[in-house]
Amino acid sequence: MKLVQTTALATIAVLVAGAASADSHSAIKKLPADLQGQYEKSTTPVAVPDRSNFKAPDGPYKWCHSESYQGNPWRVALTNELKRLVDGLVEQGVVSSFEMSDSNGDASLQISHIRSFIEKDCGIITSVPGSATGLNAAIEAAAEAGIPFVTGASAVTSEAAYNVDSNYYKWGHDMAKNLSEALGGKGNVVMVEGIAGISIVDQQRAGAQDAFAMYPDIKVVRMVNGDWTPSVTKSVILQTLATNPGAIDGVWTTGSETRVIAEAFEQAGRPLPVITGSVSGDALGYWKANPDKFKFTGGAVLPSWIGQSLFRTSSRIMAGQEPLVNTLMIPIPAVDSSGFDGWYGDCMKPDSAEIFPVAPNDPLPPEVIAAYFGGNTTPAPGWDYSQVTPACP
């Protein structure tokens, strides 16, 4: 997005106003300009970490992971990747054990699990939190006990936590901008959002609407909620097509349901639009089978690299490295037809909904994560991208 490249450094504090402290504004300005842009209009709180109660361990430590939900393949894949990486540290004698809990959507139970981890003297607690605010007291108790608490895939508001996050306003904006340009700046678009009421959804929508406003001949003809669920998404698309006989040239969505959107258009006997979203194994399989029909531009919000980023940040913290800010904004890899071969694998078919591609190149290059850690180029213990398990072994 050009706006990221041309944003004046002096305006960064304004762009993240209300989400960051004065000290964190100064810390953000120490980052390279492209990473500063990752904080643009983000509502995720940013603070300078308080390490006063933390001392890097001299010997093996217990790694504990608090999950809020394991009810879909995406979340299971994230956990599996994190465990694979931590198991490598166990083999090296850096970590003594890996323990995981799953609260299955119950925030009170997740709080209980976190407090149990504190009592068990875990060296670090990583988490995909089920609430942005509900866990804060437990997180602060962990910090008082000298235990770092690091989130992935969903941020919390407590300044005592470290968040490994992405800017979903920016992602929604980028996809809407790319979609508009793919349509030549004119056409009718349907927006398919995720679960109503979730802050990420609000950020994505705000970014998309700001981008679409740049193209007066792009018309958003309908906004619906697909809940990031294939069956719901297909149903709302079919309903939209039934009540909108005019041309629909593009579908903006942030989920992994792009294949079912294409199939809904086919089922309705309508030409396939340009579709945005997060690339997935079934979409790549459909793309391979329909190279002349499936038109995709989007990104890759994948469990593999999110689990890896959570691991790398946590491993560096436990090695005594200190990030400049407590919220690290990780750029979301872009995907379009020019990079198809790098994402596709032979195991991916149109029904491969439980297969997630692996980025062909490290989405968090060493120089990027080093910048977040004040230029420290010492890699995270146990990290080697060349050893990442491919999607199709």
C-alpha positions as CSV (number, residue, x, y, z in Angstrom):
1,M,0.0,0.0,0.0
2,K,1.6,3.3,-1.1
3,L,0.3,5.1,2.0
4,V,2.6,3.0,4.2
5,Q,5.6,4.0,2.1
6,T,4.9,7.7,2.0
7,T,3.6,8.3,5.6
8,A,5.8,10.9,7.2
9,L,7.5,9.6,10.4
10,A,6.2,12.6,12.3
11,T,2.6,11.5,11.7
12,I,2.9,8.1,13.2
13,A,1.9,9.3,16.7
14,V,-1.3,10.7,15.2
15,L,-2.1,7.6,13.3
16,V,-1.9,5.4,16.4
17,A,-3.4,7.9,18.8
18,G,-5.3,6.4,21.6
19,A,-3.8,3.0,21.1
20,A,-0.2,3.7,22.3
21,S,1.5,5.5,25.1
22,A,3.9,8.4,24.5
23,D,6.8,6.1,25.3
24,S,5.6,3.6,22.8
25,H,5.3,6.3,20.1
26,S,9.0,6.9,20.6
27,A,9.7,3.2,20.4
28,I,7.7,2.8,17.2
29,K,9.7,5.6,15.6
30,K,12.8,3.5,16.2
31,L,11.4,0.9,13.7
32,P,12.1,1.0,10.0
33,A,9.5,3.1,8.1
34,D,7.7,0.1,6.6
35,L,7.2,-1.4,10.0
36,Q,6.0,1.9,11.5
37,G,3.3,1.7,8.8
38,Q,2.1,-1.6,10.2
39,Y,0.7,0.4,13.2
40,E,-1.3,2.8,11.0
41,K,-4.9,3.1,12.3
42,S,-4.5,-0.1,14.4
43,T,-6.7,-0.2,17.5
44,T,-4.5,-2.8,19.3
45,P,-2.9,-1.2,22.3
46,V,0.9,-0.6,22.2
47,A,3.2,-0.1,25.2
48,V,6.8,-0.3,26.2
49,P,7.3,-3.7,27.9
50,D,8.0,-3.7,31.7
51,R,10.6,-6.3,32.3
52,S,11.2,-5.4,36.0
53,N,10.0,-8.8,37.3
54,F,11.5,-10.9,34.6
55,K,14.8,-12.7,34.6
56,A,15.9,-14.9,31.7
57,P,16.2,-18.5,33.1
58,D,19.6,-20.0,33.5
59,G,18.4,-23.6,32.8
60,P,15.5,-25.5,31.2
61,Y,12.0,-23.9,31.7
62,K,8.5,-25.2,31.3
63,W,6.6,-23.8,28.3
64,C,2.8,-23.6,28.9
65,H,0.2,-22.8,26.2
66,S,-3.3,-21.6,27.0
67,E,-5.7,-22.2,24.1
68,S,-9.2,-20.8,24.0
69,Y,-10.6,-23.0,21.3
70,Q,-9.5,-26.1,19.3
71,G,-12.7,-26.7,17.5
72,N,-11.5,-26.0,13.9
73,P,-8.6,-27.3,11.8
74,W,-7.0,-23.8,11.6
75,R,-6.6,-23.6,15.4
76,V,-5.4,-27.2,15.7
77,A,-2.8,-26.5,13.0
78,L,-1.5,-23.5,14.8
79,T,-1.1,-25.5,18.1
80,N,0.6,-28.3,16.3
81,E,3.2,-26.0,14.7
82,L,3.9,-24.3,18.0
83,K,4.3,-27.7,19.7
84,R,6.6,-28.9,17.0
85,L,8.9,-26.0,17.5
86,V,8.9,-26.1,21.3
87,D,9.6,-29.9,21.1
88,G,12.8,-29.0,19.3
89,L,13.8,-26.9,22.3
90,V,12.9,-29.8,24.6
91,E,15.3,-32.0,22.5
92,Q,18.0,-29.4,22.9
93,G,17.5,-29.2,26.7
94,V,16.4,-25.5,26.6
95,V,12.8,-26.4,27.6
96,S,11.9,-29.0,30.1
97,S,8.3,-29.7,28.9
98,F,5.4,-28.4,26.9
99,E,1.9,-28.3,28.5
100,M,-1.3,-27.1,26.8
101,S,-4.8,-26.4,28.1
102,D,-7.9,-25.8,26.0
103,S,-10.8,-23.8,27.5
104,N,-13.2,-24.4,24.5
105,G,-14.5,-20.9,24.4
106,D,-15.0,-20.5,28.2
107,A,-13.2,-17.4,29.3
108,S,-13.6,-18.2,33.0
109,L,-12.0,-21.6,32.4
110,Q,-9.1,-20.0,30.5
111,I,-8.5,-17.7,33.4
112,S,-8.4,-20.8,35.7
113,H,-5.9,-22.5,33.4
114,I,-3.6,-19.5,33.3
115,R,-3.6,-19.2,37.1
116,S,-2.9,-22.9,37.3
117,F,0.1,-22.4,35.0
118,I,1.3,-19.7,37.3
119,E,1.1,-22.1,40.3
120,K,3.0,-24.7,38.3
121,D,5.9,-22.2,37.8
122,C,5.8,-22.1,34.0
123,G,8.7,-20.2,32.6
124,I,6.5,-18.7,29.9
125,I,2.8,-18.8,29.0
126,T,1.8,-18.4,25.3
127,S,-1.9,-18.1,24.4
128,V,-4.5,-17.6,21.8
129,P,-6.8,-15.7,24.1
130,G,-10.6,-15.9,24.0
131,S,-11.1,-12.4,25.3
132,A,-9.3,-9.1,24.7
133,T,-9.9,-7.8,28.2
134,G,-11.3,-10.7,30.3
135,L,-7.9,-12.3,31.0
136,N,-6.1,-9.2,32.0
137,A,-6.0,-9.8,35.7
138,A,-4.6,-13.3,35.2
139,I,-2.1,-11.9,32.7
140,E,-0.9,-9.3,35.2
141,A,-0.6,-12.0,37.9
142,A,1.7,-13.9,35.6
143,A,3.8,-10.7,35.1
144,E,4.0,-10.2,38.8
145,A,5.3,-13.8,39.1
146,G,8.0,-13.0,36.5
147,I,6.3,-15.1,33.8
148,P,6.0,-13.5,30.3
149,F,2.6,-13.9,28.7
150,V,2.7,-13.8,24.8
151,T,-0.4,-13.9,22.6
152,G,-0.8,-14.9,19.0
153,A,-3.7,-14.6,16.5
154,S,-5.7,-12.5,19.0
155,A,-4.4,-9.6,21.1
156,V,-5.2,-8.5,24.6
157,T,-5.3,-5.0,26.1
158,S,-3.1,-5.6,29.1
159,E,0.2,-3.8,28.9
160,A,1.7,-6.7,30.8
161,A,1.3,-9.0,27.8
162,Y,3.2,-9.3,24.6
163,N,1.0,-9.4,21.5
164,V,2.1,-11.0,18.2
165,D,-0.5,-9.4,16.0
166,S,-1.2,-8.0,12.5
167,N,-2.9,-4.8,11.3
168,Y,-6.3,-6.0,10.1
169,Y,-7.3,-2.4,9.1
170,K,-4.4,-2.4,6.7
171,W,-5.1,-5.9,5.4
172,G,-8.8,-5.0,4.8
173,H,-7.6,-1.8,3.1
174,D,-5.0,-3.5,0.9
175,M,-7.4,-6.2,-0.3
176,A,-10.1,-3.7,-1.2
177,K,-7.5,-1.5,-3.0
178,N,-6.1,-4.5,-4.9
179,L,-9.7,-5.7,-5.8
180,S,-10.6,-2.2,-7.1
181,E,-7.5,-2.1,-9.2
182,A,-8.1,-5.6,-10.6
183,L,-11.6,-4.4,-11.6
184,G,-10.2,-1.3,-13.4
185,G,-11.6,1.0,-10.8
186,K,-15.3,0.3,-11.5
187,G,-17.8,-2.5,-10.8
188,N,-20.2,-3.9,-8.2
189,V,-18.8,-5.5,-5.1
190,V,-20.2,-7.7,-2.3
191,M,-18.6,-7.5,1.1
192,V,-18.6,-10.8,3.2
193,E,-17.5,-10.1,6.8
194,G,-16.6,-12.5,9.5
195,I,-18.4,-12.8,12.9
196,A,-20.3,-9.7,13.8
197,G,-19.1,-7.8,16.8
198,I,-15.5,-9.0,16.8
199,S,-13.0,-6.1,16.8
200,I,-10.9,-7.7,13.9
201,V,-14.1,-7.6,11.7
202,D,-14.6,-3.9,12.5
203,Q,-11.0,-3.1,11.7
204,Q,-11.1,-5.0,8.4
205,R,-14.4,-3.3,7.4
206,A,-13.0,0.2,8.2
207,G,-9.9,-0.4,6.1
208,A,-12.0,-1.7,3.2
209,Q,-14.4,1.1,3.2
210,D,-11.6,3.7,3.3
211,A,-10.1,2.0,0.2
212,F,-13.3,1.7,-1.7
213,A,-13.9,5.4,-1.1
214,M,-10.9,6.1,-3.2
215,Y,-12.7,4.6,-6.3
216,P,-16.0,6.4,-6.9
217,D,-17.1,3.9,-9.5
218,I,-16.8,0.9,-7.2
219,K,-20.2,0.2,-5.7
220,V,-20.7,-2.0,-2.6
221,V,-24.1,-3.5,-3.4
222,R,-24.4,-5.7,-0.3
223,M,-22.7,-6.4,3.0
224,V,-23.3,-9.8,4.6
225,N,-21.8,-11.9,7.4
226,G,-20.3,-15.3,6.5
227,D,-19.0,-15.9,10.0
228,W,-15.8,-17.3,8.5
229,T,-17.8,-20.6,8.1
230,P,-18.1,-22.3,4.7
231,S,-21.8,-23.3,5.0
232,V,-22.8,-19.8,6.2
233,T,-20.8,-18.0,3.6
234,K,-22.2,-20.1,0.7
235,S,-25.7,-19.6,2.0
236,V,-25.5,-15.8,2.2
237,I,-23.8,-15.6,-1.2
238,L,-26.6,-17.6,-2.8
239,Q,-29.2,-15.4,-1.1
240,T,-27.3,-12.3,-2.4
241,L,-27.2,-13.6,-5.9
242,A,-30.9,-14.5,-5.9
243,T,-31.8,-10.9,-4.8
244,N,-29.3,-9.1,-7.0
245,P,-29.8,-9.9,-10.6
246,G,-27.3,-7.3,-11.8
247,A,-23.6,-8.0,-12.4
248,I,-21.4,-8.7,-9.3
249,D,-17.8,-8.1,-10.3
250,G,-16.0,-8.6,-7.1
251,V,-16.4,-10.2,-3.6
252,W,-14.3,-8.8,-0.8
253,T,-13.9,-11.3,2.1
254,T,-11.2,-11.9,4.7
255,G,-11.9,-15.5,5.4
256,S,-10.7,-18.8,3.9
257,E,-14.0,-19.5,2.2
258,T,-13.0,-18.3,-1.3
259,R,-13.6,-21.7,-2.9
260,V,-17.2,-22.0,-1.6
261,I,-17.9,-18.4,-2.9
262,A,-16.7,-19.4,-6.3
263,E,-18.9,-22.6,-6.2
264,A,-21.9,-20.5,-5.2
265,F,-21.5,-18.3,-8.2
266,E,-21.2,-21.5,-10.4
267,Q,-24.3,-23.0,-8.8
268,A,-26.2,-19.8,-9.5
269,G,-25.1,-19.8,-13.1
270,R,-23.2,-16.5,-12.7
271,P,-19.8,-15.5,-13.9
272,L,-17.1,-15.8,-11.3
273,P,-16.0,-12.5,-9.8
274,V,-12.6,-11.4,-8.5
275,I,-12.4,-12.7,-5.0
276,T,-10.3,-11.6,-2.1
277,G,-9.5,-13.5,1.2
278,S,-7.0,-15.7,2.9
279,V,-5.6,-18.5,0.7
280,S,-6.3,-22.0,1.7
281,G,-5.6,-25.6,0.5
282,D,-9.1,-26.1,-1.0
283,A,-8.9,-22.7,-2.7
284,L,-5.6,-23.6,-4.3
285,G,-6.9,-27.0,-5.4
286,Y,-9.9,-25.2,-7.0
287,W,-7.6,-22.7,-8.5
288,K,-5.5,-25.5,-10.0
289,A,-8.6,-27.1,-11.5
290,N,-10.0,-23.9,-12.8
291,P,-7.1,-21.7,-13.8
292,D,-9.0,-19.6,-16.3
293,K,-12.0,-19.0,-14.1
294,F,-10.8,-18.4,-10.5
295,K,-9.5,-14.9,-10.0
296,F,-8.0,-14.3,-6.6
297,T,-6.1,-11.5,-4.9
298,G,-5.6,-11.5,-1.1
299,G,-3.3,-12.7,1.6
300,A,-2.3,-15.6,3.7
301,V,-3.5,-15.5,7.3
302,L,-2.1,-19.0,8.0
303,P,-1.7,-21.1,11.2
304,S,1.8,-22.1,10.3
305,W,3.5,-18.7,10.2
306,I,1.3,-17.3,13.0
307,G,2.4,-20.2,15.2
308,Q,6.0,-19.6,14.1
309,S,5.9,-15.9,14.9
310,L,4.5,-16.6,18.3
311,F,7.3,-19.1,18.9
312,R,10.1,-16.9,17.6
313,T,9.0,-13.9,19.7
314,S,8.6,-16.0,22.8
315,S,11.9,-17.9,22.3
316,R,13.8,-14.6,21.9
317,I,12.2,-13.1,25.1
318,M,13.2,-16.2,27.1
319,A,16.7,-15.9,25.7
320,G,16.9,-12.4,27.3
321,Q,16.1,-10.3,24.2
322,E,13.8,-7.4,24.7
323,P,11.3,-6.1,22.1
324,L,11.0,-2.3,21.6
325,V,7.2,-2.5,22.0
326,N,4.8,-5.1,23.5
327,T,2.8,-5.5,20.3
328,L,4.7,-6.7,17.3
329,M,2.7,-6.1,14.0
330,I,3.6,-8.9,11.6
331,P,3.0,-8.1,7.9
332,I,0.5,-10.5,6.3
333,P,1.9,-12.1,3.2
334,A,0.2,-11.1,-0.1
335,V,-1.0,-13.7,-2.6
336,D,-2.0,-13.4,-6.2
337,S,-1.8,-15.4,-9.4
338,S,1.9,-14.5,-10.0
339,G,2.9,-16.5,-6.9
340,F,0.5,-19.5,-7.4
341,D,3.2,-22.1,-7.9
342,G,5.0,-21.3,-4.6
343,W,1.8,-21.8,-2.5
344,Y,0.3,-24.8,-4.3
345,G,1.1,-28.4,-3.4
346,D,0.0,-31.7,-5.1
347,C,-2.0,-32.7,-2.0
348,M,-4.3,-29.7,-2.4
349,K,-7.7,-30.5,-3.9
350,P,-11.0,-28.6,-4.0
351,D,-12.1,-30.5,-0.9
352,S,-8.8,-30.0,1.0
353,A,-10.4,-27.7,3.6
354,E,-8.1,-29.1,6.4
355,I,-4.9,-28.4,4.5
356,F,-3.3,-25.1,4.9
357,P,-0.4,-23.9,2.6
358,V,3.0,-23.0,4.0
359,A,4.6,-19.7,2.9
360,P,7.3,-20.4,0.2
361,N,9.5,-17.8,1.9
362,D,9.8,-16.8,5.6
363,P,6.9,-14.3,6.2
364,L,8.9,-12.8,9.1
365,P,12.5,-12.4,7.6
366,P,15.4,-12.2,10.1
367,E,15.9,-8.5,9.5
368,V,12.2,-7.7,10.3
369,I,12.1,-9.6,13.6
370,A,15.5,-8.2,14.5
371,A,14.2,-4.7,14.0
372,Y,11.5,-5.4,16.6
373,F,14.2,-6.5,19.0
374,G,16.2,-3.3,18.6
375,G,18.4,-4.6,15.8
376,N,19.4,-7.8,17.7
377,T,20.3,-10.2,14.9
378,T,20.7,-13.2,17.2
379,P,18.1,-15.7,15.9
380,A,15.5,-17.2,18.2
381,P,16.8,-20.4,19.8
382,G,15.4,-23.4,17.9
383,W,14.4,-21.5,14.8
384,D,15.3,-22.5,11.2
385,Y,12.8,-21.8,8.4
386,S,14.4,-24.4,6.2
387,Q,13.2,-27.0,8.6
388,V,9.5,-26.0,8.5
389,T,7.3,-28.9,7.5
390,P,5.8,-28.4,4.1
391,A,2.0,-28.5,3.5
392,C,2.5,-31.6,1.2
393,P,5.4,-33.6,2.7
